[in-house]
Amino acid sequence: MPPPIHLLLDWDSTLTTTSTLPLIAQTGYSLNDSSSQHNPLLSWNSISSAYLSDYRAHSSAYTPRSSDRKTIQEEFAWLESLRDVERKSIERVEKAGIFRNVERKHVHQAAEAAIKGRKVVLRKGWGELMKIVLQGGGKLGIVSVGWSGEFIRGCLRTATAIEETNVQGEEGVGQAVDVAGINIRANEILCGAEGKMSRYFEEEGKEGDGGIWTARDKRRVMEDVVRDESRGRETVVVYLGDSVTDLECLLSADVGICVRNAGEMSSEQNELEQTLMRLGISCRWIGEARSDNIERKSHMGRRSSLWWARGLDEACNYAFSCTSYVTQPNKTYYWNKDVAMMSNSEIFEI
């Protein structure tokens, strides 16, 4: 039997079709704007503009410049250097008091409304992908630099309830997604009068400070999740992401899959593609995974090639092939565990 998949996903624009951060912010504005008439809250446009200004100033002063960064280590160093930019942005939000008095119930209500009102849309195939992994005895996790874990769980809970209602009486792919069993690691809004945000590494008693803010933070969290949940059991770690903030996770997983839109790619997807090209990292369409394109070497202990998939549907087909022996019309797939561990976990077609 093949080893089970430990599937970890980014949230914004990977599991969802767009960023959900403005919706989270609106939760705070809706609650606090009416009570701040004499001292209006700093607008979200102002906060976003300040962040972009800090980012551009840091980028223009940083060396080596983007075009001169040719190694993975140089790119990782650049991504980690953004920590202070992210810290300033979080502190700016806290000082503005946007999330003062926001409680869990407000976040849950916002999540439910966002899914039902289709302000948050999950990518096609999300439910089937998760069910397939669960059927194969695998684990599910989400790692996000965004806010908030409670909002993510609320969105998934509502979407799962809607999906299960829609398929009642139809033949499905198996058990319902157990949202409570998904290990979600993201930044949180600390409920209270001060409107503070969580500091994941400090609160978990881990080395470092701050929240889950950078690509390195995401990799550290991913490694924590895999170590804590595998408990010595062999698994295939598959990571799906769409932006450069996912780069360390994509290259550290057994299988890294870059999620792209079926049509025009987003700016984040384009940036990731250009970064991979600049660093000389191969990224091939997942449908081309064959026994004759096996990656037999890693680059300094990390993957030197990645895959890309059009949305979650193609990733779902890959997971289905990996978790069991499957016969499809004119095609039979099998899983070679020994080769997979050194070959970015390809599908072998016979």
TORKOL-4160 file (C-alpha; in steps of 0.2 Angstrom, whole numbers, padded with zeros to 4 digits, m for minus):
350
<pt num="1" X="0000" Y="0000" Z="0000"/>
<pt num="2" X="0006" Y="0018" Z="m0004"/>
<pt num="3" X="0011" Y="0029" Z="0011"/>
<pt num="4" X="m0003" Y="0041" Z="0015"/>
<pt num="5" X="m0003" Y="0059" Z="0010"/>
<pt num="6" X="0000" Y="0073" Z="0022"/>
<pt num="7" X="m0008" Y="0087" Z="0012"/>
<pt num="8" X="m0005" Y="0105" Z="0017"/>
<pt num="9" X="m0012" Y="0120" Z="0008"/>
<pt num="10" X="m0010" Y="0139" Z="0008"/>
<pt num="11" X="m0027" Y="0148" Z="0011"/>
<pt num="12" X="m0028" Y="0164" Z="0001"/>
<pt num="13" X="m0029" Y="0162" Z="m0018"/>
<pt num="14" X="m0024" Y="0143" Z="m0016"/>
<pt num="15" X="m0039" Y="0136" Z="m0007"/>
<pt num="16" X="m0049" Y="0151" Z="m0011"/>
<pt num="17" X="m0050" Y="0161" Z="m0028"/>
<pt num="18" X="m0045" Y="0177" Z="m0020"/>
<pt num="19" X="m0038" Y="0185" Z="m0005"/>
<pt num="20" X="m0049" Y="0186" Z="0011"/>
<pt num="21" X="m0040" Y="0198" Z="0021"/>
<pt num="22" X="m0051" Y="0213" Z="0016"/>
<pt num="23" X="m0066" Y="0203" Z="0022"/>
<pt num="24" X="m0058" Y="0200" Z="0039"/>
<pt num="25" X="m0054" Y="0218" Z="0041"/>
<pt num="26" X="m0072" Y="0223" Z="0037"/>
<pt num="27" X="m0077" Y="0213" Z="0052"/>
<pt num="28" X="m0068" Y="0225" Z="0063"/>
<pt num="29" X="m0074" Y="0241" Z="0053"/>
<pt num="30" X="m0092" Y="0235" Z="0054"/>
<pt num="31" X="m0091" Y="0234" Z="0073"/>
<pt num="32" X="m0080" Y="0249" Z="0077"/>
<pt num="33" X="m0084" Y="0262" Z="0064"/>
<pt num="34" X="m0101" Y="0267" Z="0072"/>
<pt num="35" X="m0092" Y="0270" Z="0089"/>
<pt num="36" X="m0078" Y="0280" Z="0082"/>
<pt num="37" X="m0087" Y="0294" Z="0074"/>
<pt num="38" X="m0077" Y="0307" Z="0083"/>
<pt num="39" X="m0061" Y="0298" Z="0080"/>
<pt num="40" X="m0063" Y="0288" Z="0064"/>
<pt num="41" X="m0053" Y="0273" Z="0061"/>
<pt num="42" X="m0039" Y="0273" Z="0049"/>
<pt num="43" X="m0045" Y="0267" Z="0032"/>
<pt num="44" X="m0040" Y="0250" Z="0025"/>
<pt num="45" X="m0034" Y="0259" Z="0010"/>
<pt num="46" X="m0023" Y="0269" Z="0020"/>
<pt num="47" X="m0016" Y="0254" Z="0029"/>
<pt num="48" X="m0013" Y="0245" Z="0013"/>
<pt num="49" X="m0005" Y="0260" Z="0005"/>
<pt num="50" X="0007" Y="0262" Z="0020"/>
<pt num="51" X="0012" Y="0243" Z="0019"/>
<pt num="52" X="0016" Y="0245" Z="0000"/>
<pt num="53" X="0026" Y="0261" Z="0004"/>
<pt num="54" X="0036" Y="0251" Z="0017"/>
<pt num="55" X="0038" Y="0237" Z="0005"/>
<pt num="56" X="0044" Y="0247" Z="m0009"/>
<pt num="57" X="0056" Y="0257" Z="0002"/>
<pt num="58" X="0064" Y="0241" Z="0008"/>
<pt num="59" X="0064" Y="0233" Z="m0009"/>
<pt num="60" X="0074" Y="0248" Z="m0016"/>
<pt num="61" X="0087" Y="0248" Z="m0003"/>
<pt num="62" X="0089" Y="0229" Z="m0002"/>
<pt num="63" X="0104" Y="0220" Z="m0010"/>
<pt num="64" X="0106" Y="0210" Z="m0020"/>
<pt num="65" X="0091" Y="0216" Z="m0031"/>
<pt num="66" X="0079" Y="0205" Z="m0038"/>
<pt num="67" X="0087" Y="0203" Z="m0055"/>
<pt num="68" X="0104" Y="0199" Z="m0046"/>
<pt num="69" X="0097" Y="0185" Z="m0035"/>
<pt num="70" X="0101" Y="0169" Z="m0043"/>
<pt num="71" X="0102" Y="0156" Z="m0028"/>
<pt num="72" X="0089" Y="0149" Z="m0017"/>
<pt num="73" X="0098" Y="0155" Z="m0002"/>
<pt num="74" X="0098" Y="0173" Z="m0008"/>
<pt num="75" X="0079" Y="0172" Z="m0012"/>
<pt num="76" X="0076" Y="0165" Z="0005"/>
<pt num="77" X="0086" Y="0179" Z="0014"/>
<pt num="78" X="0076" Y="0192" Z="0004"/>
<pt num="79" X="0059" Y="0184" Z="0009"/>
<pt num="80" X="0065" Y="0183" Z="0027"/>
<pt num="81" X="0070" Y="0202" Z="0027"/>
<pt num="82" X="0052" Y="0207" Z="0025"/>
<pt num="83" X="0049" Y="0202" Z="0043"/>
<pt num="84" X="0051" Y="0220" Z="0049"/>
<pt num="85" X="0039" Y="0226" Z="0035"/>
<pt num="86" X="0026" Y="0214" Z="0041"/>
<pt num="87" X="0029" Y="0218" Z="0059"/>
<pt num="88" X="0026" Y="0237" Z="0056"/>
<pt num="89" X="0010" Y="0233" Z="0046"/>
<pt num="90" X="0003" Y="0222" Z="0060"/>
<pt num="91" X="0007" Y="0235" Z="0073"/>
<pt num="92" X="m0001" Y="0248" Z="0062"/>
<pt num="93" X="m0017" Y="0238" Z="0062"/>
<pt num="94" X="m0016" Y="0236" Z="0081"/>
<pt num="95" X="m0013" Y="0254" Z="0084"/>
<pt num="96" X="m0028" Y="0259" Z="0073"/>
<pt num="97" X="m0039" Y="0248" Z="0084"/>
<pt num="98" X="m0048" Y="0240" Z="0069"/>
<pt num="99" X="m0051" Y="0224" Z="0079"/>
<pt num="100" X="m0056" Y="0231" Z="0096"/>
<pt num="101" X="m0070" Y="0221" Z="0104"/>
<pt num="102" X="m0070" Y="0208" Z="0090"/>
<pt num="103" X="m0076" Y="0191" Z="0097"/>
<pt num="104" X="m0076" Y="0174" Z="0090"/>
<pt num="105" X="m0094" Y="0175" Z="0086"/>
<pt num="106" X="m0091" Y="0190" Z="0075"/>
<pt num="107" X="m0078" Y="0181" Z="0066"/>
<pt num="108" X="m0089" Y="0165" Z="0064"/>
<pt num="109" X="m0104" Y="0176" Z="0058"/>
<pt num="110" X="m0093" Y="0184" Z="0045"/>
<pt num="111" X="m0086" Y="0168" Z="0039"/>
<pt num="112" X="m0103" Y="0161" Z="0037"/>
<pt num="113" X="m0110" Y="0176" Z="0028"/>
<pt num="114" X="m0094" Y="0177" Z="0016"/>
<pt num="115" X="m0097" Y="0159" Z="0010"/>
<pt num="116" X="m0116" Y="0160" Z="0009"/>
<pt num="117" X="m0114" Y="0177" Z="0000"/>
<pt num="118" X="m0100" Y="0170" Z="m0011"/>
<pt num="119" X="m0088" Y="0184" Z="m0006"/>
<pt num="120" X="m0077" Y="0169" Z="m0002"/>
<pt num="121" X="m0077" Y="0156" Z="m0015"/>
<pt num="122" X="m0067" Y="0140" Z="m0013"/>
<pt num="123" X="m0059" Y="0133" Z="m0028"/>
<pt num="124" X="m0068" Y="0119" Z="m0038"/>
<pt num="125" X="m0063" Y="0102" Z="m0032"/>
<pt num="126" X="m0058" Y="0107" Z="m0014"/>
<pt num="127" X="m0070" Y="0095" Z="m0006"/>
<pt num="128" X="m0066" Y="0080" Z="m0017"/>
<pt num="129" X="m0047" Y="0083" Z="m0014"/>
<pt num="130" X="m0049" Y="0083" Z="0005"/>
<pt num="131" X="m0060" Y="0068" Z="0005"/>
<pt num="132" X="m0048" Y="0058" Z="m0006"/>
<pt num="133" X="m0034" Y="0062" Z="0006"/>
<pt num="134" X="m0044" Y="0057" Z="0021"/>
<pt num="135" X="m0050" Y="0041" Z="0012"/>
<pt num="136" X="m0031" Y="0036" Z="0010"/>
<pt num="137" X="m0028" Y="0038" Z="0028"/>
<pt num="138" X="m0020" Y="0055" Z="0026"/>
<pt num="139" X="m0019" Y="0071" Z="0035"/>
<pt num="140" X="m0025" Y="0089" Z="0031"/>
<pt num="141" X="m0018" Y="0105" Z="0036"/>
<pt num="142" X="m0018" Y="0124" Z="0031"/>
<pt num="143" X="m0004" Y="0136" Z="0034"/>
<pt num="144" X="m0007" Y="0154" Z="0031"/>
<pt num="145" X="0001" Y="0171" Z="0034"/>
<pt num="146" X="m0016" Y="0178" Z="0034"/>
<pt num="147" X="m0030" Y="0181" Z="0047"/>
<pt num="148" X="m0038" Y="0171" Z="0055"/>
<pt num="149" X="m0038" Y="0153" Z="0059"/>
<pt num="150" X="m0055" Y="0155" Z="0066"/>
<pt num="151" X="m0061" Y="0163" Z="0050"/>
<pt num="152" X="m0054" Y="0149" Z="0039"/>
<pt num="153" X="m0062" Y="0136" Z="0050"/>
<pt num="154" X="m0079" Y="0145" Z="0049"/>
<pt num="155" X="m0078" Y="0146" Z="0030"/>
<pt num="156" X="m0074" Y="0128" Z="0028"/>
<pt num="157" X="m0087" Y="0122" Z="0041"/>
<pt num="158" X="m0101" Y="0132" Z="0031"/>
<pt num="159" X="m0095" Y="0127" Z="0014"/>
<pt num="160" X="m0094" Y="0108" Z="0020"/>
<pt num="161" X="m0112" Y="0110" Z="0026"/>
<pt num="162" X="m0118" Y="0117" Z="0010"/>
<pt num="163" X="m0109" Y="0104" Z="0000"/>
<pt num="164" X="m0116" Y="0090" Z="0010"/>
<pt num="165" X="m0133" Y="0097" Z="0008"/>
<pt num="166" X="m0131" Y="0098" Z="m0011"/>
<pt num="167" X="m0125" Y="0080" Z="m0013"/>
<pt num="168" X="m0138" Y="0072" Z="m0002"/>
<pt num="169" X="m0146" Y="0057" Z="m0011"/>
<pt num="170" X="m0131" Y="0057" Z="m0024"/>
<pt num="171" X="m0116" Y="0045" Z="m0024"/>
<pt num="172" X="m0102" Y="0055" Z="m0017"/>
<pt num="173" X="m0083" Y="0051" Z="m0015"/>
<pt num="174" X="m0084" Y="0046" Z="0003"/>
<pt num="175" X="m0085" Y="0053" Z="0020"/>
<pt num="176" X="m0088" Y="0071" Z="0024"/>
<pt num="177" X="m0074" Y="0082" Z="0027"/>
<pt num="178" X="m0070" Y="0083" Z="0046"/>
<pt num="179" X="m0066" Y="0101" Z="0047"/>
<pt num="180" X="m0062" Y="0099" Z="0066"/>
<pt num="181" X="m0049" Y="0087" Z="0061"/>
<pt num="182" X="m0040" Y="0100" Z="0049"/>
<pt num="183" X="m0024" Y="0107" Z="0057"/>
<pt num="184" X="m0026" Y="0126" Z="0054"/>
<pt num="185" X="m0011" Y="0137" Z="0058"/>
<pt num="186" X="m0014" Y="0155" Z="0055"/>
<pt num="187" X="m0013" Y="0172" Z="0064"/>
<pt num="188" X="m0027" Y="0176" Z="0075"/>
<pt num="189" X="m0037" Y="0191" Z="0081"/>
<pt num="190" X="m0035" Y="0191" Z="0100"/>
<pt num="191" X="m0053" Y="0194" Z="0106"/>
<pt num="192" X="m0053" Y="0209" Z="0118"/>
<pt num="193" X="m0054" Y="0227" Z="0120"/>
<pt num="194" X="m0037" Y="0231" Z="0114"/>
<pt num="195" X="m0038" Y="0223" Z="0096"/>
<pt num="196" X="m0022" Y="0214" Z="0097"/>
<pt num="197" X="m0016" Y="0201" Z="0085"/>
<pt num="198" X="m0008" Y="0184" Z="0090"/>
<pt num="199" X="0011" Y="0181" Z="0090"/>
<pt num="200" X="0012" Y="0163" Z="0086"/>
<pt num="201" X="0030" Y="0159" Z="0090"/>
<pt num="202" X="0030" Y="0168" Z="0106"/>
<pt num="203" X="0013" Y="0160" Z="0112"/>
<pt num="204" X="0019" Y="0142" Z="0107"/>
<pt num="205" X="0035" Y="0145" Z="0116"/>
<pt num="206" X="0046" Y="0142" Z="0101"/>
<pt num="207" X="0062" Y="0151" Z="0095"/>
<pt num="208" X="0059" Y="0167" Z="0087"/>
<pt num="209" X="0046" Y="0181" Z="0088"/>
<pt num="210" X="0031" Y="0187" Z="0080"/>
<pt num="211" X="0017" Y="0179" Z="0070"/>
<pt num="212" X="0017" Y="0168" Z="0055"/>
<pt num="213" X="0023" Y="0182" Z="0043"/>
<pt num="214" X="0036" Y="0176" Z="0031"/>
<pt num="215" X="0040" Y="0161" Z="0020"/>
<pt num="216" X="0052" Y="0154" Z="0033"/>
<pt num="217" X="0038" Y="0155" Z="0046"/>
<pt num="218" X="0027" Y="0145" Z="0035"/>
<pt num="219" X="0040" Y="0132" Z="0032"/>
<pt num="220" X="0044" Y="0131" Z="0051"/>
<pt num="221" X="0025" Y="0129" Z="0055"/>
<pt num="222" X="0023" Y="0116" Z="0041"/>
<pt num="223" X="0038" Y="0106" Z="0048"/>
<pt num="224" X="0030" Y="0107" Z="0066"/>
<pt num="225" X="0013" Y="0101" Z="0059"/>
<pt num="226" X="0021" Y="0086" Z="0050"/>
<pt num="227" X="0032" Y="0081" Z="0065"/>
<pt num="228" X="0018" Y="0082" Z="0077"/>
<pt num="229" X="0005" Y="0073" Z="0067"/>
<pt num="230" X="0016" Y="0059" Z="0058"/>
<pt num="231" X="0022" Y="0052" Z="0075"/>
<pt num="232" X="0035" Y="0042" Z="0066"/>
<pt num="233" X="0023" Y="0036" Z="0052"/>
<pt num="234" X="0029" Y="0037" Z="0034"/>
<pt num="235" X="0019" Y="0050" Z="0024"/>
<pt num="236" X="0021" Y="0059" Z="0008"/>
<pt num="237" X="0021" Y="0078" Z="0012"/>
<pt num="238" X="0012" Y="0087" Z="m0002"/>
<pt num="239" X="0011" Y="0106" Z="m0002"/>
<pt num="240" X="0000" Y="0117" Z="m0012"/>
<pt num="241" X="0003" Y="0136" Z="m0014"/>
<pt num="242" X="0002" Y="0151" Z="m0026"/>
<pt num="243" X="0014" Y="0164" Z="m0021"/>
<pt num="244" X="0032" Y="0167" Z="m0016"/>
<pt num="245" X="0027" Y="0167" Z="0002"/>
<pt num="246" X="0025" Y="0148" Z="m0001"/>
<pt num="247" X="0042" Y="0146" Z="m0009"/>
<pt num="248" X="0050" Y="0138" Z="0006"/>
<pt num="249" X="0036" Y="0126" Z="0009"/>
<pt num="250" X="0035" Y="0121" Z="m0009"/>
<pt num="251" X="0053" Y="0117" Z="m0010"/>
<pt num="252" X="0054" Y="0108" Z="0007"/>
<pt num="253" X="0039" Y="0096" Z="0004"/>
<pt num="254" X="0040" Y="0079" Z="m0004"/>
<pt num="255" X="0029" Y="0086" Z="m0018"/>
<pt num="256" X="0027" Y="0105" Z="m0021"/>
<pt num="257" X="0013" Y="0110" Z="m0032"/>
<pt num="258" X="0010" Y="0128" Z="m0038"/>
<pt num="259" X="m0008" Y="0132" Z="m0040"/>
<pt num="260" X="m0012" Y="0143" Z="m0055"/>
<pt num="261" X="m0029" Y="0149" Z="m0062"/>
<pt num="262" X="m0036" Y="0140" Z="m0077"/>
<pt num="263" X="m0036" Y="0157" Z="m0086"/>
<pt num="264" X="m0025" Y="0172" Z="m0084"/>
<pt num="265" X="m0013" Y="0170" Z="m0069"/>
<pt num="266" X="m0014" Y="0182" Z="m0054"/>
<pt num="267" X="0000" Y="0194" Z="m0050"/>
<pt num="268" X="0006" Y="0183" Z="m0036"/>
<pt num="269" X="0006" Y="0167" Z="m0047"/>
<pt num="270" X="0016" Y="0177" Z="m0060"/>
<pt num="271" X="0028" Y="0183" Z="m0047"/>
<pt num="272" X="0031" Y="0165" Z="m0041"/>
<pt num="273" X="0033" Y="0159" Z="m0059"/>
<pt num="274" X="0046" Y="0173" Z="m0063"/>
<pt num="275" X="0055" Y="0169" Z="m0047"/>
<pt num="276" X="0057" Y="0150" Z="m0051"/>
<pt num="277" X="0063" Y="0154" Z="m0068"/>
<pt num="278" X="0076" Y="0167" Z="m0061"/>
<pt num="279" X="0082" Y="0154" Z="m0049"/>
<pt num="280" X="0083" Y="0140" Z="m0062"/>
<pt num="281" X="0069" Y="0129" Z="m0053"/>
<pt num="282" X="0060" Y="0118" Z="m0065"/>
<pt num="283" X="0041" Y="0119" Z="m0064"/>
<pt num="284" X="0031" Y="0107" Z="m0075"/>
<pt num="285" X="0013" Y="0104" Z="m0078"/>
<pt num="286" X="0007" Y="0090" Z="m0066"/>
<pt num="287" X="0000" Y="0081" Z="m0081"/>
<pt num="288" X="0017" Y="0078" Z="m0088"/>
<pt num="289" X="0023" Y="0068" Z="m0073"/>
<pt num="290" X="0030" Y="0052" Z="m0080"/>
<pt num="291" X="0043" Y="0039" Z="m0076"/>
<pt num="292" X="0055" Y="0047" Z="m0088"/>
<pt num="293" X="0056" Y="0064" Z="m0080"/>
<pt num="294" X="0061" Y="0058" Z="m0062"/>
<pt num="295" X="0071" Y="0071" Z="m0052"/>
<pt num="296" X="0085" Y="0061" Z="m0045"/>
<pt num="297" X="0094" Y="0075" Z="m0036"/>
<pt num="298" X="0089" Y="0088" Z="m0023"/>
<pt num="299" X="0096" Y="0105" Z="m0022"/>
<pt num="300" X="0105" Y="0107" Z="m0005"/>
<pt num="301" X="0092" Y="0096" Z="0003"/>
<pt num="302" X="0077" Y="0104" Z="m0005"/>
<pt num="303" X="0067" Y="0100" Z="m0021"/>
<pt num="304" X="0075" Y="0107" Z="m0037"/>
<pt num="305" X="0059" Y="0105" Z="m0047"/>
<pt num="306" X="0041" Y="0108" Z="m0044"/>
<pt num="307" X="0024" Y="0105" Z="m0052"/>
<pt num="308" X="0010" Y="0117" Z="m0057"/>
<pt num="309" X="m0008" Y="0113" Z="m0058"/>
<pt num="310" X="m0023" Y="0122" Z="m0065"/>
<pt num="311" X="m0033" Y="0124" Z="m0049"/>
<pt num="312" X="m0037" Y="0110" Z="m0037"/>
<pt num="313" X="m0045" Y="0099" Z="m0050"/>
<pt num="314" X="m0029" Y="0093" Z="m0057"/>
<pt num="315" X="m0021" Y="0092" Z="m0040"/>
<pt num="316" X="m0036" Y="0081" Z="m0035"/>
<pt num="317" X="m0033" Y="0069" Z="m0049"/>
<pt num="318" X="m0014" Y="0068" Z="m0044"/>
<pt num="319" X="m0019" Y="0064" Z="m0026"/>
<pt num="320" X="m0032" Y="0051" Z="m0032"/>
<pt num="321" X="m0018" Y="0042" Z="m0041"/>
<pt num="322" X="m0006" Y="0043" Z="m0027"/>
<pt num="323" X="m0017" Y="0036" Z="m0013"/>
<pt num="324" X="m0023" Y="0020" Z="m0021"/>
<pt num="325" X="m0021" Y="0008" Z="m0035"/>
<pt num="326" X="m0033" Y="0015" Z="m0048"/>
<pt num="327" X="m0039" Y="0009" Z="m0065"/>
<pt num="328" X="m0046" Y="0022" Z="m0076"/>
<pt num="329" X="m0052" Y="0020" Z="m0094"/>
<pt num="330" X="m0037" Y="0016" Z="m0105"/>
<pt num="331" X="m0025" Y="0020" Z="m0090"/>
<pt num="332" X="m0019" Y="0011" Z="m0075"/>
<pt num="333" X="m0008" Y="0019" Z="m0062"/>
<pt num="334" X="0003" Y="0013" Z="m0048"/>
<pt num="335" X="0013" Y="0020" Z="m0034"/>
<pt num="336" X="0031" Y="0016" Z="m0032"/>
<pt num="337" X="0036" Y="0022" Z="m0015"/>
<pt num="338" X="0054" Y="0020" Z="m0016"/>
<pt num="339" X="0056" Y="0030" Z="m0032"/>
<pt num="340" X="0043" Y="0043" Z="m0026"/>
<pt num="341" X="0054" Y="0048" Z="m0011"/>
<pt num="342" X="0068" Y="0053" Z="m0023"/>
<pt num="343" X="0058" Y="0058" Z="m0038"/>
<pt num="344" X="0046" Y="0072" Z="m0031"/>
<pt num="345" X="0033" Y="0058" Z="m0030"/>
<pt num="346" X="0028" Y="0056" Z="m0049"/>
<pt num="347" X="0014" Y="0045" Z="m0055"/>
<pt num="348" X="0019" Y="0030" Z="m0065"/>
<pt num="349" X="0008" Y="0026" Z="m0080"/>
<pt num="350" X="0008" Y="0008" Z="m0087"/>
